[in-house]
Every structure is written in C-alpha cells, then in structure tokens.
Amino acid sequence: MSTNLADMGRILLGIGAGIALLGAVLIFAGRLGLPLGRLPGDIAYRGKNVSIFVPLGTSLLVSVILSLLLYLISHFRK
C-alpha cells in the first residue's frame, strides 16, 4: 500500500512541476510580447453583458508546435 502512495506522490509532483514549467513559459512569452490570444483566427465577442473568447488561431499554433516537438523527441529517442 505504501508503494502506491509513493507512486501517487511522484505523479502529483510531476504534474505540479509541469504546471509550474508551463506557467514560467507563459510568463516568459508575455514578457517577450508574443501575441498569443490575439492571433488571426482568434474570435472575441464583447457584448453588453457577456464576453466570449475562442482562441482558434492560438490553439492551432500551439498544437502544431507541440506536435513537432513531440515528433522530434520520439524521433531522436529511437
């Protein structure tokens, strides 16, 4: 039973480290002035009582970058 708790602890620490790393990347990207969230294809609607934001262009860009990164990692691991 203690090994299951130890494994769960390692998983939670890994997830926490990943979230912290993602936060650091976003802070760094914001300081560089990258237009994430304001790319062509991002839809923003601001009404009187409601605002809706759908980041289609940003999602597509992040997906392509992550796909290329994961492809390169898997290619060089072989």
C-alpha positions as CSV (number, residue, x, y, z in Angstrom):
1,M,0.0,0.0,0.0
2,S,2.8,2.4,0.8
3,T,4.3,1.9,-2.7
4,N,1.0,3.0,-4.3
5,L,1.1,6.2,-2.2
6,A,4.7,6.8,-3.1
7,D,3.9,6.4,-6.8
8,M,0.9,8.7,-6.5
9,G,3.1,11.3,-4.7
10,R,5.7,11.1,-7.6
11,I,2.9,11.6,-10.1
12,L,1.5,14.6,-8.3
13,L,4.9,16.1,-8.0
14,G,5.5,15.6,-11.7
15,I,2.2,17.2,-12.6
16,G,2.9,20.1,-10.3
17,A,6.3,20.6,-11.9
18,G,4.8,20.5,-15.3
19,I,2.2,23.1,-14.4
20,A,4.9,25.3,-12.8
21,L,7.0,25.0,-16.0
22,L,4.0,25.9,-18.2
23,G,3.4,28.9,-16.0
24,A,7.0,30.0,-16.4
25,V,6.8,29.6,-20.2
26,L,3.6,31.7,-20.3
27,I,5.2,34.5,-18.2
28,F,8.3,34.5,-20.4
29,A,6.1,34.6,-23.5
30,G,4.2,37.5,-22.1
31,R,7.4,39.5,-21.4
32,L,8.6,38.8,-25.0
33,G,5.4,40.4,-26.3
34,L,4.2,37.3,-28.2
35,P,0.7,37.9,-29.5
36,L,-0.8,34.6,-28.1
37,G,-4.5,35.2,-27.7
38,R,-4.5,37.9,-30.3
39,L,-3.6,35.9,-33.4
40,P,-5.7,35.9,-36.6
41,G,-8.4,33.4,-36.2
42,D,-9.0,34.1,-32.5
43,I,-12.6,35.1,-32.0
44,A,-13.5,37.7,-29.4
45,Y,-17.0,39.0,-28.8
46,R,-17.8,41.6,-26.2
47,G,-21.5,42.3,-25.7
48,K,-23.1,44.5,-23.2
49,N,-23.4,41.8,-20.5
50,V,-21.3,38.9,-22.0
51,S,-17.9,38.4,-23.5
52,I,-16.8,35.3,-25.3
53,F,-13.3,34.4,-26.4
54,V,-12.4,31.4,-28.6
55,P,-8.7,31.2,-29.3
56,L,-8.8,29.1,-32.5
57,G,-5.6,30.5,-34.1
58,T,-3.7,30.3,-30.8
59,S,-4.8,26.7,-30.3
60,L,-3.8,25.7,-33.8
61,L,-0.3,27.3,-33.4
62,V,0.2,25.6,-30.0
63,S,-0.9,22.3,-31.4
64,V,1.5,22.4,-34.4
65,I,4.4,23.4,-32.1
66,L,3.7,20.7,-29.6
67,S,3.2,18.1,-32.4
68,L,6.6,19.0,-33.9
69,L,8.3,18.9,-30.5
70,L,6.9,15.5,-29.6
71,Y,7.7,14.2,-33.1
72,L,11.3,15.3,-32.7
73,I,11.6,13.9,-29.2
74,S,10.2,10.5,-30.4
75,H,12.4,10.5,-33.5
76,F,15.6,11.1,-31.5
77,R,14.7,8.5,-28.8
78,K,14.8,5.7,-31.3
